[in-house]
Amino acid sequence: MKKINRLAKNEDFRNVINRHQAFSNSSFVLSYLKNDLGYGRVGVTISGKYGDAVERNKAKRQTRMLVAKLFDLTQPYDWVVLIKKGFKNKTYSENEVELTYLHKKFVEKGM
């Protein structure tokens, strides 16, 4: 994912999370907010209680790979993908199905 397509500032994350519309399941919460930039940005976040740093980084890496596959970053939206504890109990392909389901709900209702 290109640097321009990443949410990096804490303010941006808070803005999306506080004024959001969201979909969730056992592995993820997908929050989104329309932006005025003309392109999409994605942020991935996870709780510090999830596990040790190695587990958190692995989960974020895998989620970024899934986001790169699924999301069309030419759409003017900011997305925050919150990884939940259910992510840990599933395989990569099961988590892919979970995020695909949320993205499909976004495409149907959010756009």
N, C-alpha and C positions, 0 to 999 in steps of 0.2 A: 504494500500500500504506500502510495506516495506521501511525503510529508505534508503536502497541502491538504490532503484528505483525512488528516488526523485531528481529533479534538485533543488539545494539549493543556489548555489553561483550566484551572480549577473553576474559574468563573463560568466558562463555557459548559462544563459538566453540570454545575449547579443550575444554570439557566435551563438546560434541557430537562433535568430531573424535576425541577420545581414547577415548570410550566409545560408539562409534557402530556402526551397521550401515550399509553403503554399497553403492551400485550405481555403475558407471562405464561410460563409453564414450569415444569419441575427443574429445568436446567438454566433458564435464562429469563431476564426481564428486558424487553426491548422497548426503550423510550425513544420518542422522536419528536422533533419540532422543526417546522419549516424555517429556512433561513433565507436571507436576501443576497447571498453570495453568488448564486448561480451554479454551485457545485456542492456535492455532498461531503460531509465529514463524519467520521466514526470514532467513537471512544470506547474502549473496553475497560471495565473496572471490576474489581473483585474485593471482597472483604478480607481484612487482615486475619480474621479468624478461620479462613478456609483451610489453611495448612501452613507448612513452612514455605519459605520463599521459592524453593525449587518447584513445589507443586503449583503455587500461584503463577509463576512465570510460564510453566508448561501449559496451564489452562488458558492463559492470555494468548500465548503463541498459537495454540490450536484454534482458539476463537477468531483471532485475526485472519488465519488461513480460511476459515469458513466464511467470514465476512467478505474477503476478497473474491471468493467464488460466487456468492449470492447477491451482493448489493450492487446496484447501479449507481456509481458515485457521480454521475452526471445530473442526478436529480437534486434539487436544492433543499436538502434536508440535513439536519444534524441528528445522528443516532447515538445513543448510549446503550451498550450491551452490558448488562450486569450479570455476572456469572454467579449462579446460586450453588448451594451445597450439593444439589442433585447431579450436577455436572460430574462430580467425582465418581459416582457409582455407575456411570455409563461409559460405553466405548465411544471412540471417535465417531464412528458411523451413526450410532444412536444419537449423539449430540448434534450431528449434522442434520438428522431428520428433525430434531427439536427446533433448531434455529431456522431450518427451511420452513417449518410450519408457521413460526412467528413472522417470518418475512412474507410469507404468502398472505397472512392475515393483514399485514401492513399494506401490501399491494392492493388487496381487496377493499379495505376500509380507509386506510390512512391517506391515500393519494387522492 
